[in-house]
Amino acid sequence: MSISSGTLRRKGRNAPTGIVIEPHTLARTAIVTLLERELAGWTFVDMISTASLDRALGMEIRLITLDLAGRGVDSISLRADLAAIAERFPDAPIALLSDTDDISIATQALQMGIRGFFTTSLPIEIALAGLRLVLAGGVFCPHPLGTFGDGAALHLMPEDAAPEARRPRRDDLLHADFTPREADVLAELQCGSSNKVIAGKLNLSGHTVKMHLQHIMRKLQVQNRTEVVARLGGIASSRNGAAIT
């Protein structure tokens, strides 16, 4: 469900909610439509600028997407937008949409606390997997920036890449390259989903889910599901703590 008028729907306040800030009507509508399809049960509030942020006060804001709109990351207007967001929704991760693949801009953005840097050249499946990684507590930047073949992976930045965006300090979190499907599995794992539920949601076999989980654990250098979630700052149900064999 999206909210594009000044009237808030009552049931939307209790649902996980995303804010889409995009000045261009077609792009804004397309983004909201895509997110509604991918994140069933979410509410989306779309707006032209941060001047409308107060419309979402009191809602369960889990994600904010913001268009760079041709601005530099050091621009006064962008800093003002980020300050306005931080004042109202300090815990919500911010995903920045940019029309440039400039690595220096991406680096600056992450250093400012942006949790996801998405460029308009990204294939849709990579962008969606990156978004799920952000929702799972990771930090997304196309890796390598500007080159997206079939083997492209998502990059979970080292802990020192964006200090402002970190959760309370964890044990040294090494960088890990997750494929889009591994990022999808990781997002479901963060929600406490069982292998059977993950398989059903992602249309995978139980064996394939187990394989992806083993790859994730190897990349994060942990032994079980609980350690995966704890390593990324999440909370897993104790019933999911057994090692995968």
Backbone torsions as a table, in degrees:
resi	resn	phi	psi	omega
1	MET	NA	132.3	177.5
2	SER	-112.2	152.8	178.4
3	ILE	-122.6	110.0	-177.1
4	SER	-117.0	2.2	177.5
5	SER	-109.8	177.0	-179.1
6	GLY	-77.1	-5.9	-177.9
7	THR	-95.8	124.8	179.1
8	LEU	-88.5	137.0	177.5
9	ARG	-87.1	132.8	-172.0
10	ARG	-55.1	-46.9	-175.7
11	LYS	-67.8	-20.6	179.7
12	GLY	-69.0	-21.6	-176.7
13	ARG	-69.5	-25.1	-178.0
14	ASN	-97.4	-3.0	-178.9
15	ALA	-94.6	152.1	172.8
16	PRO	-58.5	134.9	-170.2
17	THR	-129.9	141.0	175.2
18	GLY	-118.5	145.1	176.5
19	ILE	-109.0	130.9	177.2
20	VAL	-115.1	114.2	-179.4
21	ILE	-109.8	107.6	-173.0
22	GLU	-150.4	120.5	-176.2
23	PRO	-71.4	-21.4	-176.7
24	HIS	-94.2	123.6	-173.2
25	THR	-58.3	-48.1	-177.8
26	LEU	-62.4	-47.2	179.8
27	ALA	-63.3	-42.6	-178.9
28	ARG	-62.8	-44.9	179.6
29	THR	-64.1	-41.0	-179.6
30	ALA	-65.0	-42.1	-179.5
31	ILE	-64.1	-46.1	-179.6
32	VAL	-62.6	-43.4	179.8
33	THR	-60.5	-43.0	179.6
34	LEU	-64.9	-45.6	-178.5
35	LEU	-66.6	-37.0	177.1
36	GLU	-61.9	-35.4	179.5
37	ARG	-71.4	-39.1	-175.1
38	GLU	-83.2	-30.3	-176.1
39	LEU	-117.7	74.3	-178.2
40	ALA	-60.7	138.2	179.2
41	GLY	92.0	-9.3	178.4
42	TRP	-84.6	156.6	170.3
43	THR	-107.9	141.7	178.0
44	PHE	-124.5	130.9	176.9
45	VAL	-108.0	115.2	-179.6
46	ASP	-104.7	141.4	-177.5
47	MET	-149.2	157.8	-177.8
48	ILE	-77.7	-35.5	-177.0
49	SER	-151.6	172.5	179.7
50	THR	-69.9	-7.2	177.5
51	ALA	-63.3	-19.3	-178.1
52	SER	-100.6	10.4	-175.7
53	LEU	-57.5	-33.1	-177.1
54	ASP	-61.7	-19.7	176.6
55	ARG	-59.9	-26.3	-175.2
56	ALA	-99.5	1.9	179.5
57	LEU	-59.9	137.5	-179.7
58	GLY	89.8	-7.8	179.4
59	MET	-92.7	162.5	-178.1
60	GLU	-85.7	79.5	-174.5
61	ILE	-78.1	118.3	-178.5
62	ARG	-109.9	-15.3	-176.1
63	LEU	-159.2	140.9	174.8
64	ILE	-130.3	122.9	175.6
65	THR	-106.0	133.4	-174.4
66	LEU	-132.3	128.9	178.5
67	ASP	-81.8	129.6	176.8
68	LEU	-65.4	-28.7	173.9
69	ALA	53.4	43.4	175.2
70	GLY	77.1	2.2	-178.8
71	ARG	-84.4	157.4	171.9
72	GLY	-80.1	153.9	-178.8
73	VAL	-68.5	-16.8	178.4
74	ASP	-99.2	11.5	-178.7
75	SER	-70.0	148.4	180.0
76	ILE	-61.8	-40.0	-177.0
77	SER	-66.9	-38.7	178.6
78	LEU	-67.1	-43.0	178.9
79	ARG	-62.7	-35.5	177.6
80	ALA	-66.8	-39.9	177.9
81	ASP	-62.5	-45.7	-178.6
82	LEU	-65.2	-37.7	178.2
83	ALA	-65.5	-40.6	179.6
84	ALA	-64.4	-39.7	178.7
85	ILE	-67.0	-46.2	-178.2
86	ALA	-61.9	-34.5	-179.4
87	GLU	-66.4	-37.9	-175.0
88	ARG	-95.5	-36.8	-176.1
89	PHE	-133.9	68.7	-173.4
90	PRO	-63.6	-22.8	-176.9
91	ASP	-96.5	-5.5	-176.4
92	ALA	-81.7	128.5	176.5
93	PRO	-68.8	145.4	-179.6
94	ILE	-110.9	129.4	174.6
95	ALA	-108.6	125.1	-176.6
96	LEU	-101.7	130.4	177.2
97	LEU	-101.6	127.4	-176.6
98	SER	-131.2	149.7	176.6
99	ASP	-96.4	12.9	178.7
100	THR	-125.1	147.8	177.4
101	ASP	-99.9	18.1	-177.3
102	ASP	-64.3	116.5	-177.2
103	ILE	-64.4	-31.0	-179.9
104	SER	-67.0	-35.7	177.8
105	ILE	-68.6	-41.9	178.5
106	ALA	-61.8	-43.3	-179.5
107	THR	-62.4	-45.0	178.5
108	GLN	-61.7	-41.2	-178.9
109	ALA	-62.1	-44.5	-179.9
110	LEU	-65.8	-36.2	178.5
111	GLN	-67.2	-24.1	178.5
112	MET	-83.4	-4.4	178.5
113	GLY	106.7	1.8	175.8
114	ILE	-64.8	134.2	-176.6
115	ARG	-92.4	-17.3	178.5
116	GLY	-148.1	132.8	178.1
117	PHE	-115.3	110.6	-175.6
118	PHE	-116.0	130.1	179.6
119	THR	-107.5	156.2	-178.0
120	THR	-70.0	-8.7	177.8
121	SER	-88.8	-2.9	-178.8
122	LEU	-70.4	135.9	170.0
123	PRO	-63.3	148.2	-173.8
124	ILE	-60.7	-37.2	-177.5
125	GLU	-68.0	-32.9	177.0
126	ILE	-70.3	-42.5	-179.7
127	ALA	-61.9	-43.0	-178.8
128	LEU	-67.6	-40.2	177.5
129	ALA	-66.2	-37.6	177.2
130	GLY	-64.3	-38.5	178.3
131	LEU	-63.7	-41.3	178.4
132	ARG	-65.2	-33.8	177.5
133	LEU	-65.0	-41.7	176.8
134	VAL	-61.6	-44.3	179.8
135	LEU	-66.0	-24.9	178.8
136	ALA	-84.4	0.3	177.8
137	GLY	102.4	2.7	179.5
138	GLY	-89.8	-179.2	176.8
139	VAL	-121.9	124.2	-173.9
140	PHE	-108.2	132.9	169.1
141	CYS	-147.3	130.8	179.1
142	PRO	-52.4	136.0	-174.4
143	HIS	-136.1	114.8	-5.7
144	PRO	-77.8	147.2	-175.3
145	LEU	-61.9	129.1	174.9
146	GLY	92.7	-6.9	179.0
147	THR	-126.2	111.7	-174.4
148	PHE	-128.7	91.0	174.8
149	GLY	-101.2	-168.2	-179.3
150	ASP	-63.3	-26.8	-177.7
151	GLY	-93.7	10.5	-178.3
152	ALA	-61.0	144.1	-178.3
153	ALA	-125.2	166.2	174.4
154	LEU	-93.8	147.3	-177.5
155	HIS	-115.5	119.2	173.5
156	LEU	-90.1	109.8	-170.9
157	MET	-64.4	151.1	174.9
158	PRO	-59.7	159.2	-175.0
159	GLU	-61.8	-28.3	-177.4
160	ASP	-87.1	4.7	-177.7
161	ALA	-76.6	-32.5	-178.2
162	ALA	-143.8	75.3	-173.3
163	PRO	-57.7	-33.2	-177.9
164	GLU	-69.0	-23.1	-174.7
165	ALA	-92.7	-7.8	-174.5
166	ARG	-69.9	153.8	167.1
167	ARG	-83.7	178.5	177.3
168	PRO	-49.2	141.9	-169.9
169	ARG	-54.5	133.1	176.8
170	ARG	-108.8	173.9	172.7
171	ASP	-58.2	153.5	-174.2
172	ASP	-44.1	112.5	-179.2
173	LEU	-95.5	109.5	179.5
174	LEU	-75.0	153.3	178.5
175	HIS	-68.2	148.3	179.2
176	ALA	-139.8	135.8	177.4
177	ASP	-96.4	115.4	178.9
178	PHE	-105.4	134.2	172.5
179	THR	-69.4	162.1	178.4
180	PRO	-53.9	-41.5	-178.6
181	ARG	-69.8	-37.5	176.6
182	GLU	-63.0	-37.8	178.2
183	ALA	-64.5	-38.1	177.3
184	ASP	-63.2	-45.5	179.3
185	VAL	-62.7	-42.0	179.7
186	LEU	-60.8	-41.5	179.9
187	ALA	-62.4	-41.2	178.6
188	GLU	-68.5	-36.7	178.6
189	LEU	-63.2	-39.4	179.3
190	GLN	-62.0	-26.2	179.8
191	CYS	-85.6	-0.8	179.3
192	GLY	83.8	15.3	-178.0
193	SER	-69.1	142.9	175.7
194	SER	-77.3	168.0	177.6
195	ASN	-56.9	-41.1	-178.2
196	LYS	-64.3	-41.7	179.1
197	VAL	-66.9	-42.5	178.6
198	ILE	-60.1	-45.7	-179.8
199	ALA	-58.9	-43.9	-179.3
200	GLY	-65.7	-44.0	-177.6
201	LYS	-67.5	-37.0	-174.8
202	LEU	-99.6	2.9	179.6
203	ASN	58.1	48.7	179.6
204	LEU	-120.9	162.2	173.9
205	SER	-80.8	159.1	177.9
206	GLY	-60.1	-36.7	179.4
207	HIS	-64.3	-40.9	-179.4
208	THR	-67.2	-38.8	177.3
209	VAL	-61.8	-45.4	-179.9
210	LYS	-61.1	-39.5	178.5
211	MET	-62.6	-45.4	179.0
212	HIS	-62.4	-40.9	179.0
213	LEU	-63.9	-39.4	177.8
214	GLN	-63.2	-40.4	178.1
215	HIS	-64.5	-42.1	179.4
216	ILE	-62.2	-45.1	-179.5
217	MET	-64.1	-39.0	178.9
218	ARG	-64.4	-42.8	-178.9
219	LYS	-67.1	-32.7	179.4
220	LEU	-92.2	-4.1	178.4
221	GLN	58.9	50.4	176.7
222	VAL	-128.5	171.8	-171.9
223	GLN	-106.9	-20.7	-176.4
224	ASN	-151.4	177.0	-175.3
225	ARG	-62.4	-43.1	-178.5
226	THR	-59.9	-41.2	-179.6
227	GLU	-67.4	-33.2	176.3
228	VAL	-60.2	-51.5	-177.5
229	VAL	-65.6	-42.7	179.6
230	ALA	-63.1	-37.0	-179.0
231	ARG	-64.0	-31.5	-179.0
232	LEU	-98.6	10.6	173.3
233	GLY	86.3	10.9	-178.8
234	GLY	-99.0	-175.1	179.5
235	ILE	-127.7	124.9	179.6
236	ALA	-112.1	153.0	177.0
237	SER	-68.5	140.7	-177.8
238	SER	-62.3	-22.0	-179.4
239	ARG	-71.6	-12.9	-179.9
240	ASN	-101.2	17.6	-172.3
241	GLY	-86.6	-7.4	-178.3
242	ALA	-69.3	145.0	178.0
243	ALA	-66.2	149.7	179.5
244	ILE	-92.9	125.2	-178.0
245	THR	-121.4	NA	NA
